[in-house]
């Protein structure tokens, strides 16, 4: 791997992590968030999506965002 690409990538990852962790809308997302999850969270805030939580028999909760 080319080491000249690692530093900017790490910088962007760190900056983005600090940015969304400090945002009241996005702060409850996990650290390896995807663009789809960010778009879903924003759609939820705008009332254009719903969240469906499904609890399995083994108590694992699955979360799915539905965007209309």
C-alpha positions in Angstrom: 0.0 0.0 0.0 1.2 3.5 -0.8 1.9 5.3 2.5 1.4 8.7 0.9 -2.3 7.9 0.7 -2.7 6.7 4.2 -2.2 10.0 6.0 -4.8 12.0 4.1 -7.2 9.1 4.4 -6.7 8.9 8.2 -7.0 12.7 8.5 -10.3 12.7 6.6 -11.6 9.7 8.6 -10.6 11.4 11.9 -12.1 14.8 10.9 -15.3 13.2 9.7 -15.6 11.2 12.9 -15.2 14.3 15.1 -17.6 16.2 12.9 -20.5 13.8 13.1 -20.0 12.9 16.7 -20.4 16.5 17.6 -23.6 16.9 15.6 -26.8 16.4 17.5 -28.5 14.8 14.5 -25.7 12.3 13.7 -24.1 11.7 17.1 -25.8 8.3 17.7 -24.4 6.7 14.6 -21.5 4.2 15.0 -17.9 5.1 14.1 -17.9 3.2 10.8 -21.0 4.9 9.4 -21.9 4.6 5.7 -23.2 7.3 3.5 -26.6 5.4 3.3 -26.9 5.6 7.1 -26.2 9.3 7.1 -28.8 9.9 4.4 -31.3 7.8 6.3 -30.7 9.7 9.5 -31.2 13.0 7.7 -34.4 11.7 6.0 -35.7 10.7 9.5 -35.1 14.2 10.8 -37.0 15.7 7.8 -39.9 13.3 8.3 -39.3 11.4 5.0 -38.3 8.1 6.6 -39.3 5.7 9.4 -37.2 3.4 11.5 -38.3 -0.2 12.1 -36.7 -2.1 14.9 -37.2 -5.9 14.9 -36.2 -7.8 18.0 -35.3 -11.4 17.4 -36.0 -14.3 19.8 -32.3 -14.1 20.9 -32.8 -10.5 21.9 -30.8 -9.0 19.0 -32.4 -5.9 17.7 -32.2 -5.2 14.0 -32.8 -1.7 12.8 -33.9 -0.8 9.3 -34.6 2.7 7.8 -37.3 3.1 5.3 -37.1 6.1 3.1 -40.3 7.2 1.3 
